[in-house]
Amino acid sequence: MTTLSIRVPDSLHRAIKELATKDGYSMNQFLVTAAAEKLAALETVDYLRERAARANLKEFDRLLSLVPDAEPDRGDEMPPPKRGRTKRRS
């Protein structure tokens, strides 16, 4: 295992410490879990992009055409877009 020293703003340190304590984790456990979740999310996006690039698009389009065109069930709607913010991949 490797030790990593990072510098974070005091406000972020306090927020992480409070949340970790509230959830019954050490700060180390909290940060390791957060980093692992972020890594998994980014790797999943890359995996899905690779799979889409290799996919048989005609078969995909055929399967997609079988999905009925209907409004989503109540509670399954997409949230409205947030204004003034853009997502950045970090």
Biopython code that builds the backbone (N, CA, C, O; Angstrom):
import numpy as np
from Bio.PDB.StructureBuilder import StructureBuilder

atoms = [
    (1, "MET", "N", (0.849, -1.174, 0.000)),
    (1, "MET", "CA", (0.000, 0.000, 0.000)),
    (1, "MET", "C", (0.890, 1.231, 0.000)),
    (1, "MET", "O", (1.980, 1.225, 0.572)),
    (2, "THR", "N", (0.418, 2.277, -0.641)),
    (2, "THR", "CA", (1.181, 3.512, -0.785)),
    (2, "THR", "C", (0.540, 4.624, 0.027)),
    (2, "THR", "O", (-0.683, 4.706, 0.136)),
    (3, "THR", "N", (1.375, 5.470, 0.591)),
    (3, "THR", "CA", (0.898, 6.656, 1.294)),
    (3, "THR", "C", (0.933, 7.822, 0.324)),
    (3, "THR", "O", (1.904, 8.008, -0.410)),
    (4, "LEU", "N", (-0.144, 8.611, 0.328)),
    (4, "LEU", "CA", (-0.262, 9.747, -0.571)),
    (4, "LEU", "C", (-0.603, 10.981, 0.251)),
    (4, "LEU", "O", (-1.569, 10.981, 1.014)),
    (5, "SER", "N", (0.181, 12.014, 0.095)),
    (5, "SER", "CA", (-0.106, 13.283, 0.779)),
    (5, "SER", "C", (-0.700, 14.243, -0.237)),
    (5, "SER", "O", (-0.136, 14.446, -1.312)),
    (6, "ILE", "N", (-1.840, 14.834, 0.104)),
    (6, "ILE", "CA", (-2.469, 15.810, -0.781)),
    (6, "ILE", "C", (-2.804, 17.065, 0.013)),
    (6, "ILE", "O", (-2.975, 17.029, 1.232)),
    (7, "ARG", "N", (-2.891, 18.163, -0.707)),
    (7, "ARG", "CA", (-3.289, 19.429, -0.083)),
    (7, "ARG", "C", (-4.712, 19.730, -0.519)),
    (7, "ARG", "O", (-5.024, 19.700, -1.710)),
    (8, "VAL", "N", (-5.569, 20.018, 0.442)),
    (8, "VAL", "CA", (-6.958, 20.377, 0.142)),
    (8, "VAL", "C", (-7.311, 21.636, 0.918)),
    (8, "VAL", "O", (-6.763, 21.876, 1.994)),
    (9, "PRO", "N", (-8.215, 22.436, 0.387)),
    (9, "PRO", "CA", (-8.656, 23.627, 1.124)),
    (9, "PRO", "C", (-9.265, 23.225, 2.468)),
    (9, "PRO", "O", (-9.856, 22.153, 2.604)),
    (10, "ASP", "N", (-9.109, 24.102, 3.451)),
    (10, "ASP", "CA", (-9.631, 23.820, 4.793)),
    (10, "ASP", "C", (-11.123, 23.506, 4.774)),
    (10, "ASP", "O", (-11.582, 22.614, 5.487)),
    (11, "SER", "N", (-11.875, 24.237, 3.962)),
    (11, "SER", "CA", (-13.329, 24.014, 3.921)),
    (11, "SER", "C", (-13.662, 22.609, 3.401)),
    (11, "SER", "O", (-14.584, 21.964, 3.900)),
    (12, "LEU", "N", (-12.917, 22.142, 2.406)),
    (12, "LEU", "CA", (-13.140, 20.792, 1.882)),
    (12, "LEU", "C", (-12.741, 19.747, 2.918)),
    (12, "LEU", "O", (-13.425, 18.736, 3.080)),
    (13, "HIS", "N", (-11.651, 19.985, 3.606)),
    (13, "HIS", "CA", (-11.205, 19.072, 4.665)),
    (13, "HIS", "C", (-12.273, 18.935, 5.743)),
    (13, "HIS", "O", (-12.597, 17.827, 6.172)),
    (14, "ARG", "N", (-12.816, 20.073, 6.176)),
    (14, "ARG", "CA", (-13.871, 20.034, 7.210)),
    (14, "ARG", "C", (-15.093, 19.261, 6.715)),
    (14, "ARG", "O", (-15.652, 18.443, 7.445)),
    (15, "ALA", "N", (-15.503, 19.520, 5.482)),
    (15, "ALA", "CA", (-16.696, 18.861, 4.939)),
    (15, "ALA", "C", (-16.490, 17.351, 4.832)),
    (15, "ALA", "O", (-17.382, 16.573, 5.171)),
    (16, "ILE", "N", (-15.313, 16.942, 4.361)),
    (16, "ILE", "CA", (-15.021, 15.505, 4.259)),
    (16, "ILE", "C", (-15.006, 14.878, 5.649)),
    (16, "ILE", "O", (-15.576, 13.808, 5.858)),
    (17, "LYS", "N", (-14.364, 15.534, 6.583)),
    (17, "LYS", "CA", (-14.269, 15.007, 7.945)),
    (17, "LYS", "C", (-15.653, 14.853, 8.572)),
    (17, "LYS", "O", (-15.947, 13.837, 9.200)),
    (18, "GLU", "N", (-16.502, 15.871, 8.396)),
    (18, "GLU", "CA", (-17.853, 15.814, 8.965)),
    (18, "GLU", "C", (-18.671, 14.683, 8.345)),
    (18, "GLU", "O", (-19.326, 13.921, 9.056)),
    (19, "LEU", "N", (-18.628, 14.579, 7.033)),
    (19, "LEU", "CA", (-19.414, 13.550, 6.357)),
    (19, "LEU", "C", (-18.902, 12.157, 6.684)),
    (19, "LEU", "O", (-19.694, 11.247, 6.932)),
    (20, "ALA", "N", (-17.594, 11.982, 6.687)),
    (20, "ALA", "CA", (-17.017, 10.677, 7.012)),
    (20, "ALA", "C", (-17.395, 10.266, 8.435)),
    (20, "ALA", "O", (-17.789, 9.124, 8.671)),
    (21, "THR", "N", (-17.276, 11.189, 9.370)),
    (21, "THR", "CA", (-17.625, 10.899, 10.766)),
    (21, "THR", "C", (-19.102, 10.561, 10.899)),
    (21, "THR", "O", (-19.474, 9.614, 11.592)),
    (22, "LYS", "N", (-19.945, 11.349, 10.224)),
    (22, "LYS", "CA", (-21.391, 11.116, 10.269)),
    (22, "LYS", "C", (-21.745, 9.722, 9.747)),
    (22, "LYS", "O", (-22.639, 9.063, 10.276)),
    (23, "ASP", "N", (-21.039, 9.281, 8.707)),
    (23, "ASP", "CA", (-21.313, 7.976, 8.104)),
    (23, "ASP", "C", (-20.533, 6.840, 8.754)),
    (23, "ASP", "O", (-20.663, 5.687, 8.344)),
    (24, "GLY", "N", (-19.720, 7.154, 9.768)),
    (24, "GLY", "CA", (-18.990, 6.119, 10.499)),
    (24, "GLY", "C", (-17.725, 5.633, 9.804)),
    (24, "GLY", "O", (-17.286, 4.504, 10.024)),
    (25, "TYR", "N", (-17.138, 6.485, 8.964)),
    (25, "TYR", "CA", (-15.909, 6.133, 8.262)),
    (25, "TYR", "C", (-14.774, 7.009, 8.749)),
    (25, "TYR", "O", (-14.991, 8.099, 9.280)),
    (26, "SER", "N", (-13.554, 6.513, 8.558)),
    (26, "SER", "CA", (-12.400, 7.386, 8.758)),
    (26, "SER", "C", (-12.277, 8.238, 7.499)),
    (26, "SER", "O", (-12.851, 7.908, 6.461)),
    (27, "MET", "N", (-11.536, 9.321, 7.592)),
    (27, "MET", "CA", (-11.320, 10.149, 6.405)),
    (27, "MET", "C", (-10.607, 9.338, 5.329)),
    (27, "MET", "O", (-10.903, 9.482, 4.143)),
    (28, "ASN", "N", (-9.676, 8.493, 5.735)),
    (28, "ASN", "CA", (-8.958, 7.662, 4.776)),
    (28, "ASN", "C", (-9.918, 6.748, 4.027)),
    (28, "ASN", "O", (-9.865, 6.665, 2.800)),
    (29, "GLN", "N", (-10.801, 6.059, 4.758)),
    (29, "GLN", "CA", (-11.779, 5.174, 4.109)),
    (29, "GLN", "C", (-12.674, 5.957, 3.155)),
    (29, "GLN", "O", (-12.960, 5.508, 2.045)),
    (30, "PHE", "N", (-13.107, 7.119, 3.595)),
    (30, "PHE", "CA", (-13.982, 7.955, 2.779)),
    (30, "PHE", "C", (-13.293, 8.343, 1.470)),
    (30, "PHE", "O", (-13.878, 8.209, 0.395)),
    (31, "LEU", "N", (-12.050, 8.823, 1.562)),
    (31, "LEU", "CA", (-11.337, 9.284, 0.372)),
    (31, "LEU", "C", (-10.970, 8.133, -0.562)),
    (31, "LEU", "O", (-11.045, 8.281, -1.782)),
    (32, "VAL", "N", (-10.576, 6.995, -0.007)),
    (32, "VAL", "CA", (-10.254, 5.842, -0.847)),
    (32, "VAL", "C", (-11.509, 5.372, -1.580)),
    (32, "VAL", "O", (-11.450, 5.052, -2.767)),
    (33, "THR", "N", (-12.642, 5.329, -0.881)),
    (33, "THR", "CA", (-13.900, 4.916, -1.514)),
    (33, "THR", "C", (-14.313, 5.917, -2.589)),
    (33, "THR", "O", (-14.740, 5.517, -3.672)),
    (34, "ALA", "N", (-14.192, 7.206, -2.305)),
    (34, "ALA", "CA", (-14.553, 8.233, -3.288)),
    (34, "ALA", "C", (-13.681, 8.119, -4.532)),
    (34, "ALA", "O", (-14.186, 8.220, -5.651)),
    (35, "ALA", "N", (-12.392, 7.911, -4.353)),
    (35, "ALA", "CA", (-11.490, 7.770, -5.498)),
    (35, "ALA", "C", (-11.828, 6.512, -6.296)),
    (35, "ALA", "O", (-11.816, 6.543, -7.526)),
    (36, "ALA", "N", (-12.127, 5.409, -5.614)),
    (36, "ALA", "CA", (-12.473, 4.160, -6.301)),
    (36, "ALA", "C", (-13.776, 4.310, -7.082)),
    (36, "ALA", "O", (-13.890, 3.802, -8.198)),
    (37, "GLU", "N", (-14.756, 5.001, -6.508)),
    (37, "GLU", "CA", (-16.027, 5.225, -7.209)),
    (37, "GLU", "C", (-15.819, 6.073, -8.455)),
    (37, "GLU", "O", (-16.390, 5.773, -9.504)),
    (38, "LYS", "N", (-15.018, 7.119, -8.361)),
    (38, "LYS", "CA", (-14.748, 7.979, -9.512)),
    (38, "LYS", "C", (-14.026, 7.199, -10.602)),
    (38, "LYS", "O", (-14.375, 7.308, -11.777)),
    (39, "LEU", "N", (-13.032, 6.421, -10.227)),
    (39, "LEU", "CA", (-12.295, 5.609, -11.184)),
    (39, "LEU", "C", (-13.220, 4.611, -11.879)),
    (39, "LEU", "O", (-13.155, 4.446, -13.098)),
    (40, "ALA", "N", (-14.071, 3.954, -11.115)),
    (40, "ALA", "CA", (-15.012, 2.983, -11.695)),
    (40, "ALA", "C", (-15.963, 3.658, -12.670)),
    (40, "ALA", "O", (-16.261, 3.107, -13.729)),
    (41, "ALA", "N", (-16.440, 4.841, -12.323)),
    (41, "ALA", "CA", (-17.355, 5.564, -13.211)),
    (41, "ALA", "C", (-16.674, 5.920, -14.528)),
    (41, "ALA", "O", (-17.259, 5.739, -15.596)),
    (42, "LEU", "N", (-15.452, 6.421, -14.461)),
    (42, "LEU", "CA", (-14.735, 6.795, -15.677)),
    (42, "LEU", "C", (-14.386, 5.570, -16.515)),
    (42, "LEU", "O", (-14.471, 5.613, -17.743)),
    (43, "GLU", "N", (-13.995, 4.483, -15.863)),
    (43, "GLU", "CA", (-13.684, 3.258, -16.598)),
    (43, "GLU", "C", (-14.939, 2.682, -17.251)),
    (43, "GLU", "O", (-14.863, 2.120, -18.343)),
    (44, "THR", "N", (-16.079, 2.815, -16.601)),
    (44, "THR", "CA", (-17.330, 2.331, -17.175)),
    (44, "THR", "C", (-17.675, 3.113, -18.431)),
    (44, "THR", "O", (-18.086, 2.525, -19.431)),
    (45, "VAL", "N", (-17.515, 4.421, -18.393)),
    (45, "VAL", "CA", (-17.788, 5.249, -19.569)),
    (45, "VAL", "C", (-16.868, 4.833, -20.716)),
    (45, "VAL", "O", (-17.322, 4.688, -21.851)),
    (46, "ASP", "N", (-15.591, 4.642, -20.430)),
    (46, "ASP", "CA", (-14.649, 4.212, -21.468)),
    (46, "ASP", "C", (-15.032, 2.846, -22.022)),
    (46, "ASP", "O", (-14.987, 2.632, -23.233)),
    (47, "TYR", "N", (-15.408, 1.922, -21.144)),
    (47, "TYR", "CA", (-15.820, 0.580, -21.570)),
    (47, "TYR", "C", (-17.048, 0.661, -22.486)),
    (47, "TYR", "O", (-17.094, 0.009, -23.529)),
    (48, "LEU", "N", (-18.023, 1.453, -22.096)),
    (48, "LEU", "CA", (-19.236, 1.565, -22.912)),
    (48, "LEU", "C", (-18.937, 2.205, -24.267)),
    (48, "LEU", "O", (-19.523, 1.817, -25.278)),
    (49, "ARG", "N", (-18.037, 3.173, -24.292)),
    (49, "ARG", "CA", (-17.641, 3.776, -25.572)),
    (49, "ARG", "C", (-16.973, 2.740, -26.480)),
    (49, "ARG", "O", (-17.252, 2.681, -27.677)),
    (50, "GLU", "N", (-16.096, 1.931, -25.900)),
    (50, "GLU", "CA", (-15.436, 0.881, -26.681)),
    (50, "GLU", "C", (-16.452, -0.116, -27.215)),
    (50, "GLU", "O", (-16.399, -0.502, -28.382)),
    (51, "ARG", "N", (-17.379, -0.533, -26.353)),
    (51, "ARG", "CA", (-18.406, -1.492, -26.776)),
    (51, "ARG", "C", (-19.274, -0.900, -27.878)),
    (51, "ARG", "O", (-19.632, -1.595, -28.828)),
    (52, "ALA", "N", (-19.611, 0.371, -27.758)),
    (52, "ALA", "CA", (-20.443, 1.009, -28.779)),
    (52, "ALA", "C", (-19.687, 1.072, -30.112)),
    (52, "ALA", "O", (-20.281, 0.894, -31.176)),
    (53, "ALA", "N", (-18.394, 1.322, -30.049)),
    (53, "ALA", "CA", (-17.599, 1.395, -31.275)),
    (53, "ALA", "C", (-17.527, 0.037, -31.974)),
    (53, "ALA", "O", (-17.435, -0.014, -33.200)),
    (54, "ARG", "N", (-17.568, -1.056, -31.221)),
    (54, "ARG", "CA", (-17.488, -2.404, -31.791)),
    (54, "ARG", "C", (-18.853, -2.979, -32.131)),
    (54, "ARG", "O", (-18.955, -4.013, -32.792)),
    (55, "ALA", "N", (-19.888, -2.314, -31.681)),
    (55, "ALA", "CA", (-21.241, -2.874, -31.787)),
    (55, "ALA", "C", (-21.689, -3.013, -33.233)),
    (55, "ALA", "O", (-21.268, -2.270, -34.119)),
    (56, "ASN", "N", (-22.545, -3.978, -33.431)),
    (56, "ASN", "CA", (-23.223, -4.142, -34.714)),
    (56, "ASN", "C", (-24.382, -3.149, -34.696)),
    (56, "ASN", "O", (-25.429, -3.426, -34.111)),
    (57, "LEU", "N", (-24.200, -2.005, -35.329)),
    (57, "LEU", "CA", (-25.182, -0.936, -35.229)),
    (57, "LEU", "C", (-26.516, -1.310, -35.862)),
    (57, "LEU", "O", (-27.564, -0.863, -35.394)),
    (58, "LYS", "N", (-26.497, -2.120, -36.917)),
    (58, "LYS", "CA", (-27.765, -2.538, -37.510)),
    (58, "LYS", "C", (-28.574, -3.355, -36.515)),
    (58, "LYS", "O", (-29.786, -3.174, -36.398)),
    (59, "GLU", "N", (-27.905, -4.254, -35.798)),
    (59, "GLU", "CA", (-28.596, -5.063, -34.790)),
    (59, "GLU", "C", (-29.089, -4.180, -33.647)),
    (59, "GLU", "O", (-30.200, -4.365, -33.149)),
    (60, "PHE", "N", (-28.263, -3.222, -33.232)),
    (60, "PHE", "CA", (-28.659, -2.302, -32.176)),
    (60, "PHE", "C", (-29.899, -1.510, -32.592)),
    (60, "PHE", "O", (-30.856, -1.387, -31.827)),
    (61, "ASP", "N", (-29.868, -0.977, -33.810)),
    (61, "ASP", "CA", (-31.016, -0.204, -34.305)),
    (61, "ASP", "C", (-32.264, -1.081, -34.393)),
    (61, "ASP", "O", (-33.368, -0.626, -34.094)),
    (62, "ARG", "N", (-32.091, -2.331, -34.802)),
    (62, "ARG", "CA", (-33.234, -3.244, -34.876)),
    (62, "ARG", "C", (-33.831, -3.467, -33.490)),
    (62, "ARG", "O", (-35.047, -3.410, -33.308)),
    (63, "LEU", "N", (-32.959, -3.721, -32.517)),
    (63, "LEU", "CA", (-33.447, -3.936, -31.144)),
    (63, "LEU", "C", (-34.084, -2.672, -30.579)),
    (63, "LEU", "O", (-35.109, -2.737, -29.899)),
    (64, "LEU", "N", (-33.485, -1.542, -30.858)),
    (64, "LEU", "CA", (-34.028, -0.282, -30.366)),
    (64, "LEU", "C", (-35.406, -0.015, -30.963)),
    (64, "LEU", "O", (-36.264, 0.571, -30.303)),
    (65, "SER", "N", (-35.623, -0.437, -32.200)),
    (65, "SER", "CA", (-36.926, -0.225, -32.842)),
    (65, "SER", "C", (-38.033, -1.036, -32.170)),
    (65, "SER", "O", (-39.214, -0.743, -32.353)),
    (66, "LEU", "N", (-37.656, -2.054, -31.393)),
    (66, "LEU", "CA", (-38.649, -2.871, -30.692)),
    (66, "LEU", "C", (-39.153, -2.205, -29.410)),
    (66, "LEU", "O", (-40.172, -2.613, -28.852)),
    (67, "VAL", "N", (-38.442, -1.187, -28.952)),
    (67, "VAL", "CA", (-38.833, -0.490, -27.726)),
    (67, "VAL", "C", (-39.997, 0.435, -28.047)),
    (67, "VAL", "O", (-39.896, 1.262, -28.953)),
    (68, "PRO", "N", (-41.106, 0.306, -27.313)),
    (68, "PRO", "CA", (-42.258, 1.158, -27.615)),
    (68, "PRO", "C", (-41.955, 2.628, -27.332)),
    (68, "PRO", "O", (-41.237, 2.955, -26.387)),
    (69, "ASP", "N", (-42.510, 3.504, -28.162)),
    (69, "ASP", "CA", (-42.354, 4.945, -27.972)),
    (69, "ASP", "C", (-43.446, 5.395, -27.012)),
    (69, "ASP", "O", (-44.597, 5.575, -27.409)),
    (70, "ALA", "N", (-43.083, 5.575, -25.760)),
    (70, "ALA", "CA", (-44.067, 5.935, -24.741)),
    (70, "ALA", "C", (-43.439, 6.906, -23.753)),
    (70, "ALA", "O", (-42.218, 6.959, -23.602)),
    (71, "GLU", "N", (-44.276, 7.658, -23.097)),
    (71, "GLU", "CA", (-43.812, 8.562, -22.052)),
    (71, "GLU", "C", (-43.281, 7.726, -20.884)),
    (71, "GLU", "O", (-43.788, 6.634, -20.630)),
    (72, "PRO", "N", (-42.263, 8.227, -20.170)),
    (72, "PRO", "CA", (-41.745, 7.481, -19.018)),
    (72, "PRO", "C", (-42.778, 7.413, -17.899)),
    (72, "PRO", "O", (-43.647, 8.277, -17.782)),
    (73, "ASP", "N", (-42.668, 6.380, -17.086)),
    (73, "ASP", "CA", (-43.535, 6.277, -15.918)),
    (73, "ASP", "C", (-43.275, 7.463, -15.000)),
    (73, "ASP", "O", (-42.189, 8.043, -15.015)),
    (74, "ARG", "N", (-44.266, 7.818, -14.206)),
    (74, "ARG", "CA", (-44.129, 8.920, -13.258)),
    (74, "ARG", "C", (-42.952, 8.628, -12.321)),
    (74, "ARG", "O", (-42.865, 7.552, -11.731)),
    (75, "GLY", "N", (-42.068, 9.588, -12.200)),
    (75, "GLY", "CA", (-40.886, 9.443, -11.361)),
    (75, "GLY", "C", (-39.648, 9.015, -12.138)),
    (75, "GLY", "O", (-38.533, 9.095, -11.623)),
    (76, "ASP", "N", (-39.840, 8.554, -13.392)),
    (76, "ASP", "CA", (-38.714, 8.129, -14.228)),
    (76, "ASP", "C", (-38.308, 9.194, -15.239)),
    (76, "ASP", "O", (-37.465, 8.939, -16.099)),
    (77, "GLU", "N", (-38.895, 10.380, -15.146)),
    (77, "GLU", "CA", (-38.586, 11.438, -16.097)),
    (77, "GLU", "C", (-37.156, 11.926, -15.890)),
    (77, "GLU", "O", (-36.595, 11.812, -14.800)),
    (78, "MET", "N", (-36.582, 12.470, -16.954)),
    (78, "MET", "CA", (-35.258, 13.079, -16.858)),
    (78, "MET", "C", (-35.391, 14.391, -16.098)),
    (78, "MET", "O", (-36.371, 15.112, -16.283)),
    (79, "PRO", "N", (-34.412, 14.716, -15.236)),
    (79, "PRO", "CA", (-34.478, 16.000, -14.543)),
    (79, "PRO", "C", (-34.219, 17.121, -15.532)),
    (79, "PRO", "O", (-33.562, 16.907, -16.551)),
    (80, "PRO", "N", (-34.728, 18.325, -15.244)),
    (80, "PRO", "CA", (-34.459, 19.452, -16.143)),
    (80, "PRO", "C", (-32.960, 19.770, -16.124)),
    (80, "PRO", "O", (-32.304, 19.568, -15.102)),
    (81, "PRO", "N", (-32.415, 20.263, -17.231)),
    (81, "PRO", "CA", (-30.980, 20.587, -17.260)),
    (81, "PRO", "C", (-30.671, 21.726, -16.304)),
    (81, "PRO", "O", (-31.470, 22.647, -16.132)),
    (82, "LYS", "N", (-29.504, 21.649, -15.687)),
    (82, "LYS", "CA", (-29.058, 22.724, -14.799)),
    (82, "LYS", "C", (-28.489, 23.838, -15.641)),
    (82, "LYS", "O", (-27.793, 23.587, -16.625)),
    (83, "ARG", "N", (-28.773, 25.050, -15.268)),
    (83, "ARG", "CA", (-28.303, 26.206, -16.030)),
    (83, "ARG", "C", (-26.978, 26.712, -15.476)),
    (83, "ARG", "O", (-26.733, 26.687, -14.270)),
    (84, "GLY", "N", (-26.143, 27.164, -16.378)),
    (84, "GLY", "CA", (-24.914, 27.831, -15.977)),
    (84, "GLY", "C", (-23.789, 26.909, -15.561)),
    (84, "GLY", "O", (-22.723, 27.385, -15.171)),
    (85, "ARG", "N", (-23.994, 25.600, -15.633)),
    (85, "ARG", "CA", (-22.936, 24.672, -15.257)),
    (85, "ARG", "C", (-22.654, 23.729, -16.413)),
    (85, "ARG", "O", (-23.566, 23.284, -17.109)),
    (86, "THR", "N", (-21.405, 23.440, -16.601)),
    (86, "THR", "CA", (-21.022, 22.442, -17.591)),
    (86, "THR", "C", (-20.277, 21.339, -16.880)),
    (86, "THR", "O", (-19.508, 21.590, -15.952)),
    (87, "LYS", "N", (-20.508, 20.113, -17.320)),
    (87, "LYS", "CA", (-19.823, 18.983, -16.716)),
    (87, "LYS", "C", (-18.406, 18.911, -17.247)),
    (87, "LYS", "O", (-18.169, 19.041, -18.448)),
    (88, "ARG", "N", (-17.485, 18.706, -16.356)),
    (88, "ARG", "CA", (-16.096, 18.520, -16.758)),
    (88, "ARG", "C", (-15.632, 17.170, -16.276)),
    (88, "ARG", "O", (-15.895, 16.778, -15.139)),
    (89, "ARG", "N", (-14.946, 16.464, -17.137)),
    (89, "ARG", "CA", (-14.378, 15.181, -16.760)),
    (89, "ARG", "C", (-13.019, 15.449, -16.145)),
    (89, "ARG", "O", (-12.136, 16.026, -16.779)),
    (90, "SER", "N", (-12.863, 15.020, -14.890)),
    (90, "SER", "CA", (-11.574, 15.270, -14.234)),
    (90, "SER", "C", (-10.903, 13.988, -13.877)),
    (90, "SER", "O", (-9.807, 14.000, -13.317)),
]
sb = StructureBuilder()
sb.init_structure("model")
sb.init_model(0)
sb.init_chain("A")
sb.init_seg("    ")
for serial, (resi, resn, name, xyz) in enumerate(atoms, 1):
    if name == "N":
        sb.init_residue(resn, " ", resi, " ")
    sb.init_atom(name, np.array(xyz, "f"), 0.0, 1.0, " ", f" {name:<3s}", serial, name[0])
structure = sb.get_structure()
